[in-house]
Amino acid sequence: MATNAVHDRTVGMFLQGLRQPTGNPGGGAAGGVVAAVGAALGTMVCAYTPNDPRARERALALDLLGDRLVAAAAADAEASERLGAALALPDSPDRSPTVFTAATDACAASAALGELSLAVARELREVADVGNRHLMSDLAVAADVTAAGIGASATNLRGGLALAAAHGDSAALEAAHRPLADALLAARTDIRALADRLGEP
């Protein structure tokens, strides 16, 4: 089960799973997990800001996003495994349609992770305004790892679109997902800049 590959395993077990040639979990799931780490660090900063109701609101939002990221990472792990199986099929008239379907599903999984990672980035920007000033280095780390999660989603989404285009008519898929891919790249740059600013001594 993909959930076991993400939610119910220790960090060591998850890393061991990443080392295996199964794609479950793979790079997308890893990106989702690091974005969830970013959300958790943001929550920690809020916990050190106990007297501000805005920080409590951000903590609740970040907790929910972290849980949703882990679930989305599990879904991505399953989609990644299916895509790998489709690509491993021998040449036949059925291979390209199967790969196209699997790539479509993989794009949807990457997009879900990307949207959630973007939401974490938005929350972290809010925390930067209200959070405990002594915890800004931790918030910088949160921004850095969230940027990695955003980048993972962008990379996988663009890769999925290219793969789908090689195996079928991807016009509808492009229209659905290309704007998000571009937004992810822009957001990665923006959240990295926030990390740099927060991490300044």
N, C-alpha and C positions, 0 to 999 in steps of 0.2 A: 504493500500500500504506500502511496506517495506521502500520506500523512505521517507514517512512521519514518519516512526518509527525511522529514523536516521537523515536525512538531514533537514527536515522542522520543527523539534520540538525543543523546548527549552531543556536545560540540564535537568530541572526538569521533563519535559514530558518524555524525554528519560529514565530517571531513574525510573519514574513511570511505563513505559512500561516494563523495566527489571524486575520489581517486579511481573509481571503477569505470570501465568502459560501457556504462549502461545509459547515461544521460539522465538518470533518475537517482539522485538530483544532478542537475547540471548548472551551467553558468547563470541561467535565469533564476533558478531557485537560490543560488548563492547570492545574487544581487538582491533578491527579495529579503533574504535573511539579514544582509548587512544594512539594508534600509530599515528593517525592524530594529536592529541594534541602534541606529540613529534615533529612531522614535523613543526607544527605551532610555537613551541618554538624555534626550529632551525632557522626558518625564522626570528623570532624576534631578535635573536642574530645577524643574518646577517644584519638586518636593523640598528642595532647599530654599524655596520662596514661599513659606507657608502663610504669610499674612496678606497675600495679594490674590483676590478672587479670580483675576485674569489668569494667573499662573495655574490655579486649580482647574480652570476650564481647559487650558491648553493641555494639562496633564491628562485629563479625561479623553480629549480628542486624540492625543498621541497614543494612549493605551489602546484605544479602539483601532487606530490605524496599524499599530504593531501587530495586533492579533489578526487583522485582515490581511496584512502582508504575509504572515506565516501561512495562512490558509491559501493565499494566492500563489505562494512559492510552491506549496504542495501540488496545486493544480498545474503549475508550470512544469514541475518535475514529471508529472504524468504525460503532459503534452510533448515534452522533450523526448521521453522514452518512445512514444508513438511515432514521432518524427524520425527518430533514429531507426526504428524498425522499418518504416516505409522506405527510407533511403537504402536500407540493406537488401531490399527486394531485388531479385534478378530482373533483368530487362524483360519486359513483356508489355502488351498493350494496356494492362491495368496499372503499371507502375506509376506513370506520371499522374493520373487522376488520384491515386492513393497518396502520393507525395504532396500534391496540391492541397488535398483535404487536410493532411497532417500539418502542412505549413500554415494553412488558414487557422487551424486550431492553435498552433504555436504563436501566431501573431496575436490572437485574442488573449492568450495567456500573458504574453509580453506587455500588451497594452494595459491589461488589468494591473500588473505590477507597476507599470510606469505611472498610471494615474494615481495609485496609492503613494508611490514615492514622491510624486509632485506634491501631494497633499501634506506629506511629512515635511517637505521643504518649506511649504507655506507656514506650517505651524512653528517650525524652528525660527523662522524670521520673526514671528510674533513673540516667541520666548526670548529672543535677543533683546527685545524692547522692555520686557517685564521681569526677566529672570534675575536671580541673584548675581551680582557683578563678580563675585568671587568664583563663580562656576563657569565663566565665559570660555575658559580653555576646554572644559568638557563639552560645552555647546559647540565649540569649533570642531572638536572631534566628531560630534554628532552630524554636523554639516558635511564634513569630509566624507564620512562613510555613507551618508545619504546621497551625496554626489556620485559615489561609486555605484550605488543601487540604481540611480537614475541613468547613469551611463550604461549599465548592464542592460537595462530595459531598452534603451535606444539602440544599442548594438544588436540585440536579438531581434528587435522589431524590424530594423532595416534588413537584417539578414533573412528573416522570414519572408519579407516582401520580395526580396531578390530571388529567393528560392521558389516562391509561388509563381513569379513571373517566368521562371525557366520551365515551369511545368503546366502552365495553363493561362487563362485570361485573368489577369490580376487587377484589371482596371477598378473594379468595385472595391477590392481590398486596399489598393493604393489610396483611393478617395477616402476610405474609412480611417486609415491609419497613418498616412504620410504626415498630416498636420501634427499629430501627436509626436511622431518621431522627431520632427523639427523642434517642437516645443520642448521636448526632453533635452535635446542638445543645448538649447538656449538656457534652460533651467540649470543644467549641470554647471555651465559657466558661472551663472549667477550665484548658486549656492557655494561653489568653490570660492568665489570672491568674499562671500560672507564668512566662510571658514578662515580665510586669510586675515580678514579684518578682526574677527573675534580672537584669533590666536596671536595677535600682536602683543608684545610685552608692554 
